[in-house]
Structures are given as C-alpha cells and as structure tokens.
C-alpha cells in the first residue's frame, strides 16, 4: 500500500512542479500576437495603430478630464488598440484565441478538452488582459470600455443588437452610446436610437467606414436590443471562472507540491 501511495505522491509532485514551471515560463512571455497582415484584419492595414504599451499607458483617466472627454477618448483608444481579426477564419492558436498553456493552463485545458466553443476561442473578461492580448471583436471592446468607465466613476451598461455590441453611459445627465469596436460616439440614448438610425449610421461613414458598414448599422440599430449591466452579467460563468483560474493556476500546483512532500515525509516516519 505504501508503495502505491508513494507512486501517487510522486506523480502529484511531478505534475505540480511541471505546472509551476509552466507558470514561471509564462511570466517571460507576451500574449500579444505579432506580425498582423492587412488581409487578416477586418479594417485593413490601419486596423490597429497602437502598441500594447501605448494603450495601457493611455487608458488611465487624465487629471481634469471630464466624463465626456474621457469617454470619447476611451472609445477611440480601444478601437485603435485592438486588432479586429476575422474571428473564425484562422487556427485558434494563431492569435492566442486559445489561451496559451503558459498563460493559464486551466483555461487552456478547457479550450482543448471541454468542447465548449467559448473556451476554444476565448474572450477575456479582464480588461487589462484583453488589451494586453490586443485582439477582439465588438463584445471584447465593449466589455473593456464598460469596466474602465465604471472604474472611473461613470455608470455604464452594454447593449446587444443583432450582430453588434456597444456601450451606453450617462454623460452629463444624458445617455450616450459608444462604439469602442469602431471608435464612434453616437449622441443618442438607447431609446432615441431607433428614431435616429439613419443619422447614427451616417456617423460611421463620416468616420471613414464603408457604405456596407452603413447598411449593417441601418439594419442592426433598427432592431430591438438588450441591456446588460456589465461583463459579470454578459458572460457570468466565464467572468467568475476566469477570476478563479488566474488564482488557482498558482494555488493548485503549490498545494500539490506541499502535499506530496509532506506525504512522503509522513510515510518515511511510519
């Protein structure tokens, strides 16, 4: 029996040590993909214009910056700091959509073996980690913006339309819609939008987007929407699981190493 227990403890020690070494290796790695090409990005060569360092340094609210100024700047910052890759077109390892094992082995294994699509091509709920990876679609951009607005005392919510996600916030006593995916501010409340769809869609063309984009927003904003208080409601299970995973990726192997070492010592005394 002791031999079986010792073998089991040795296995736990080896596995736990391996996971700790993977975690330590991950501290030296950068989760941001490199080498984007124009054809890989939804908006072409000018899709992403800021480095990780530039985005993370500018995301903090500046002294004396008003709610309106910060919200508008944040909208453009997120749009310029995320690469809008064609989400389903490439292998999920190419742009770290499958979270690398060295970044988080728990989420990585979920993506490899759970069969849950949301983990195979993962959307971070943590806004800093999402900006560090630097890829995303409208849901990623809106989760990032909602949380940074809330961190800076601006109450915000997410709106989901068919095919698109945006943010709404109360700015100077008036509800305003922000699209951090496209970097466009819509001076309408959610209830006003349906009566101003044409004007809203025109703002995208004025910002340099195409008539095809205009047609998309004419259709999307003409339909009903749903309000979400934030990522904790939008992706509830993943939101809390992610927090768990980034704590337990260290805690579990540490416990395994300690448990196996003490277990061997106890057996040696008997």
C-alpha positions, -999 to +999 in steps of 0.1 A: +000+000+000+028+024+009+044+018-025+012+027-043+008+059-021+044+069-028+039+064-065+008+086-063+026+113-043+055+112-068+031+117-097+014+146-079+048+162-072+060+158-108+027+172-123+026+201-098+062+210-104+057+209-142+027+233-139+047+257-117+075+257-142+049+264-170+036+293-149+070+307-143+079+304-180+047+323-188+059+353-168+085+359-195+061+355-224+039+381-242+004+371-250+001+398-277+004+382-312+029+397-337+030+401-374-005+410-384-011+415-421-038+436-437-058+407-451-060+392-416-077+423-402-112+435-407-103+471-413-071+465-433-036+479-427-047+507-404-068+484-382-045+485-351-023+516-347-012+514-310+012+492-292+003+474-260+024+498-240+007+528-256-028+515-250-021+506-213-004+539-206-033+559-221-062+540-207-060+558-173-082+589-169-062+621-171-063+648-144-092+673-151-105+651-179-143+654-180-166+624-183-174+634-219-137+638-228-126+605-212-155+585-227-148+598-262-111+593-259-115+558-245-138+549-274-111+557-299-083+543-278-099+508-276-107+508-313-071+517-322-056+493-297-074+461-307-067+441-338-100+432-354-091+398-367-115+376-387-125+357-356-134+323-371-111+323-401-077+311-387-065+283-364-073+293-328-036+291-318-025+317-344-036+348-324-038+332-290-076+329-291-069+295-275-053+308-243-016+295-243-008+269-217+019+292-203-006+320-197-032+299-180-031+261-181-067+258-166-083+279-194-060+263-220-072+228-210-108+239-210-102+251-246-085+219-256-108+193-239-141+207-228-157+211-262-171+245-252-166+269-281-162+299-258-130+285-244-117+273-278-117+310-289-116+328-257-128+363-249-112+377-217-134+395-192-103+411-175-100+444-194-062+447-189-055+411-201-078+417-231-058+449-240-026+431-235-036+404-260-048+431-283-073+412-304-111+414-302-145+420-316-173+442-305-181+422-274-144+424-262-142+462-269-175+468-250-165+447-220-132+466-218-149+500-220-177+493-196-153+483-169-129+512-174-158+537-173-171+520-141-136+522-126-136+559-132-170+566-117-190+566-149-220+543-147-222+522-179-240+493-194-237+471-225-262+470-253-265+440-276-281+444-310-283+417-336-247+412-347-232+440-326-224+451-290-220+487-278-218+507-246-242+532-231-233+556-203-249+586-186-227+616-196-235+650-181-271+639-174-277+624-209-275+588-220-249+584-249-239+554-269-203+545-275-190+520-301-154+512-290-152+485-317-154+511-344-143+542-324-176+561-329-197+581-305-234+582-311-251+612-294-283+593-287-298+574-258-308+538-265-345+548-266-337+576-291-316+554-314-345+537-332-358+571-343-323+582-355-310+551-372-301+569-404-282+597-386-264+571-364-253+550-395-241+582-412-217+588-383-198+556-393-194+568-429-182+602-416-156+583-395-143+567-427-162+534-428-179+520-459-214+521-472-215+484-465-209+492-428-236+519-430-261+492-443-251+469-415-259+495-388-291+507-405-303+471-401-288+463-367-299+496-349-334+493-364-340+462-343-345+456-306-317+455-281-309+440-247-292+459-218-265+442-197-251+457-165-216+446-175-194+415-182-204+399-149-240+396-164-230+394-201-207+363-196-215+354-160-200+319-157-168+328-176-164+361-157-161+343-124-144+312-137-116+334-152-110+350-118-108+316-102-085+303-130-059+330-125-057+324-088-058+286-089-033+282-117-007+290-090-025+277-059-033+242-071+003+232-081+017+248-049-007+228-028+002+197-048+039+202-042+035+208-005+010+179-001+033+154-019+064+165+000+047+162+034+031+130+024+064+114+016+079+125+049+049+111+069+053+078+051+090+077+058+084+080+095+060+050+095 
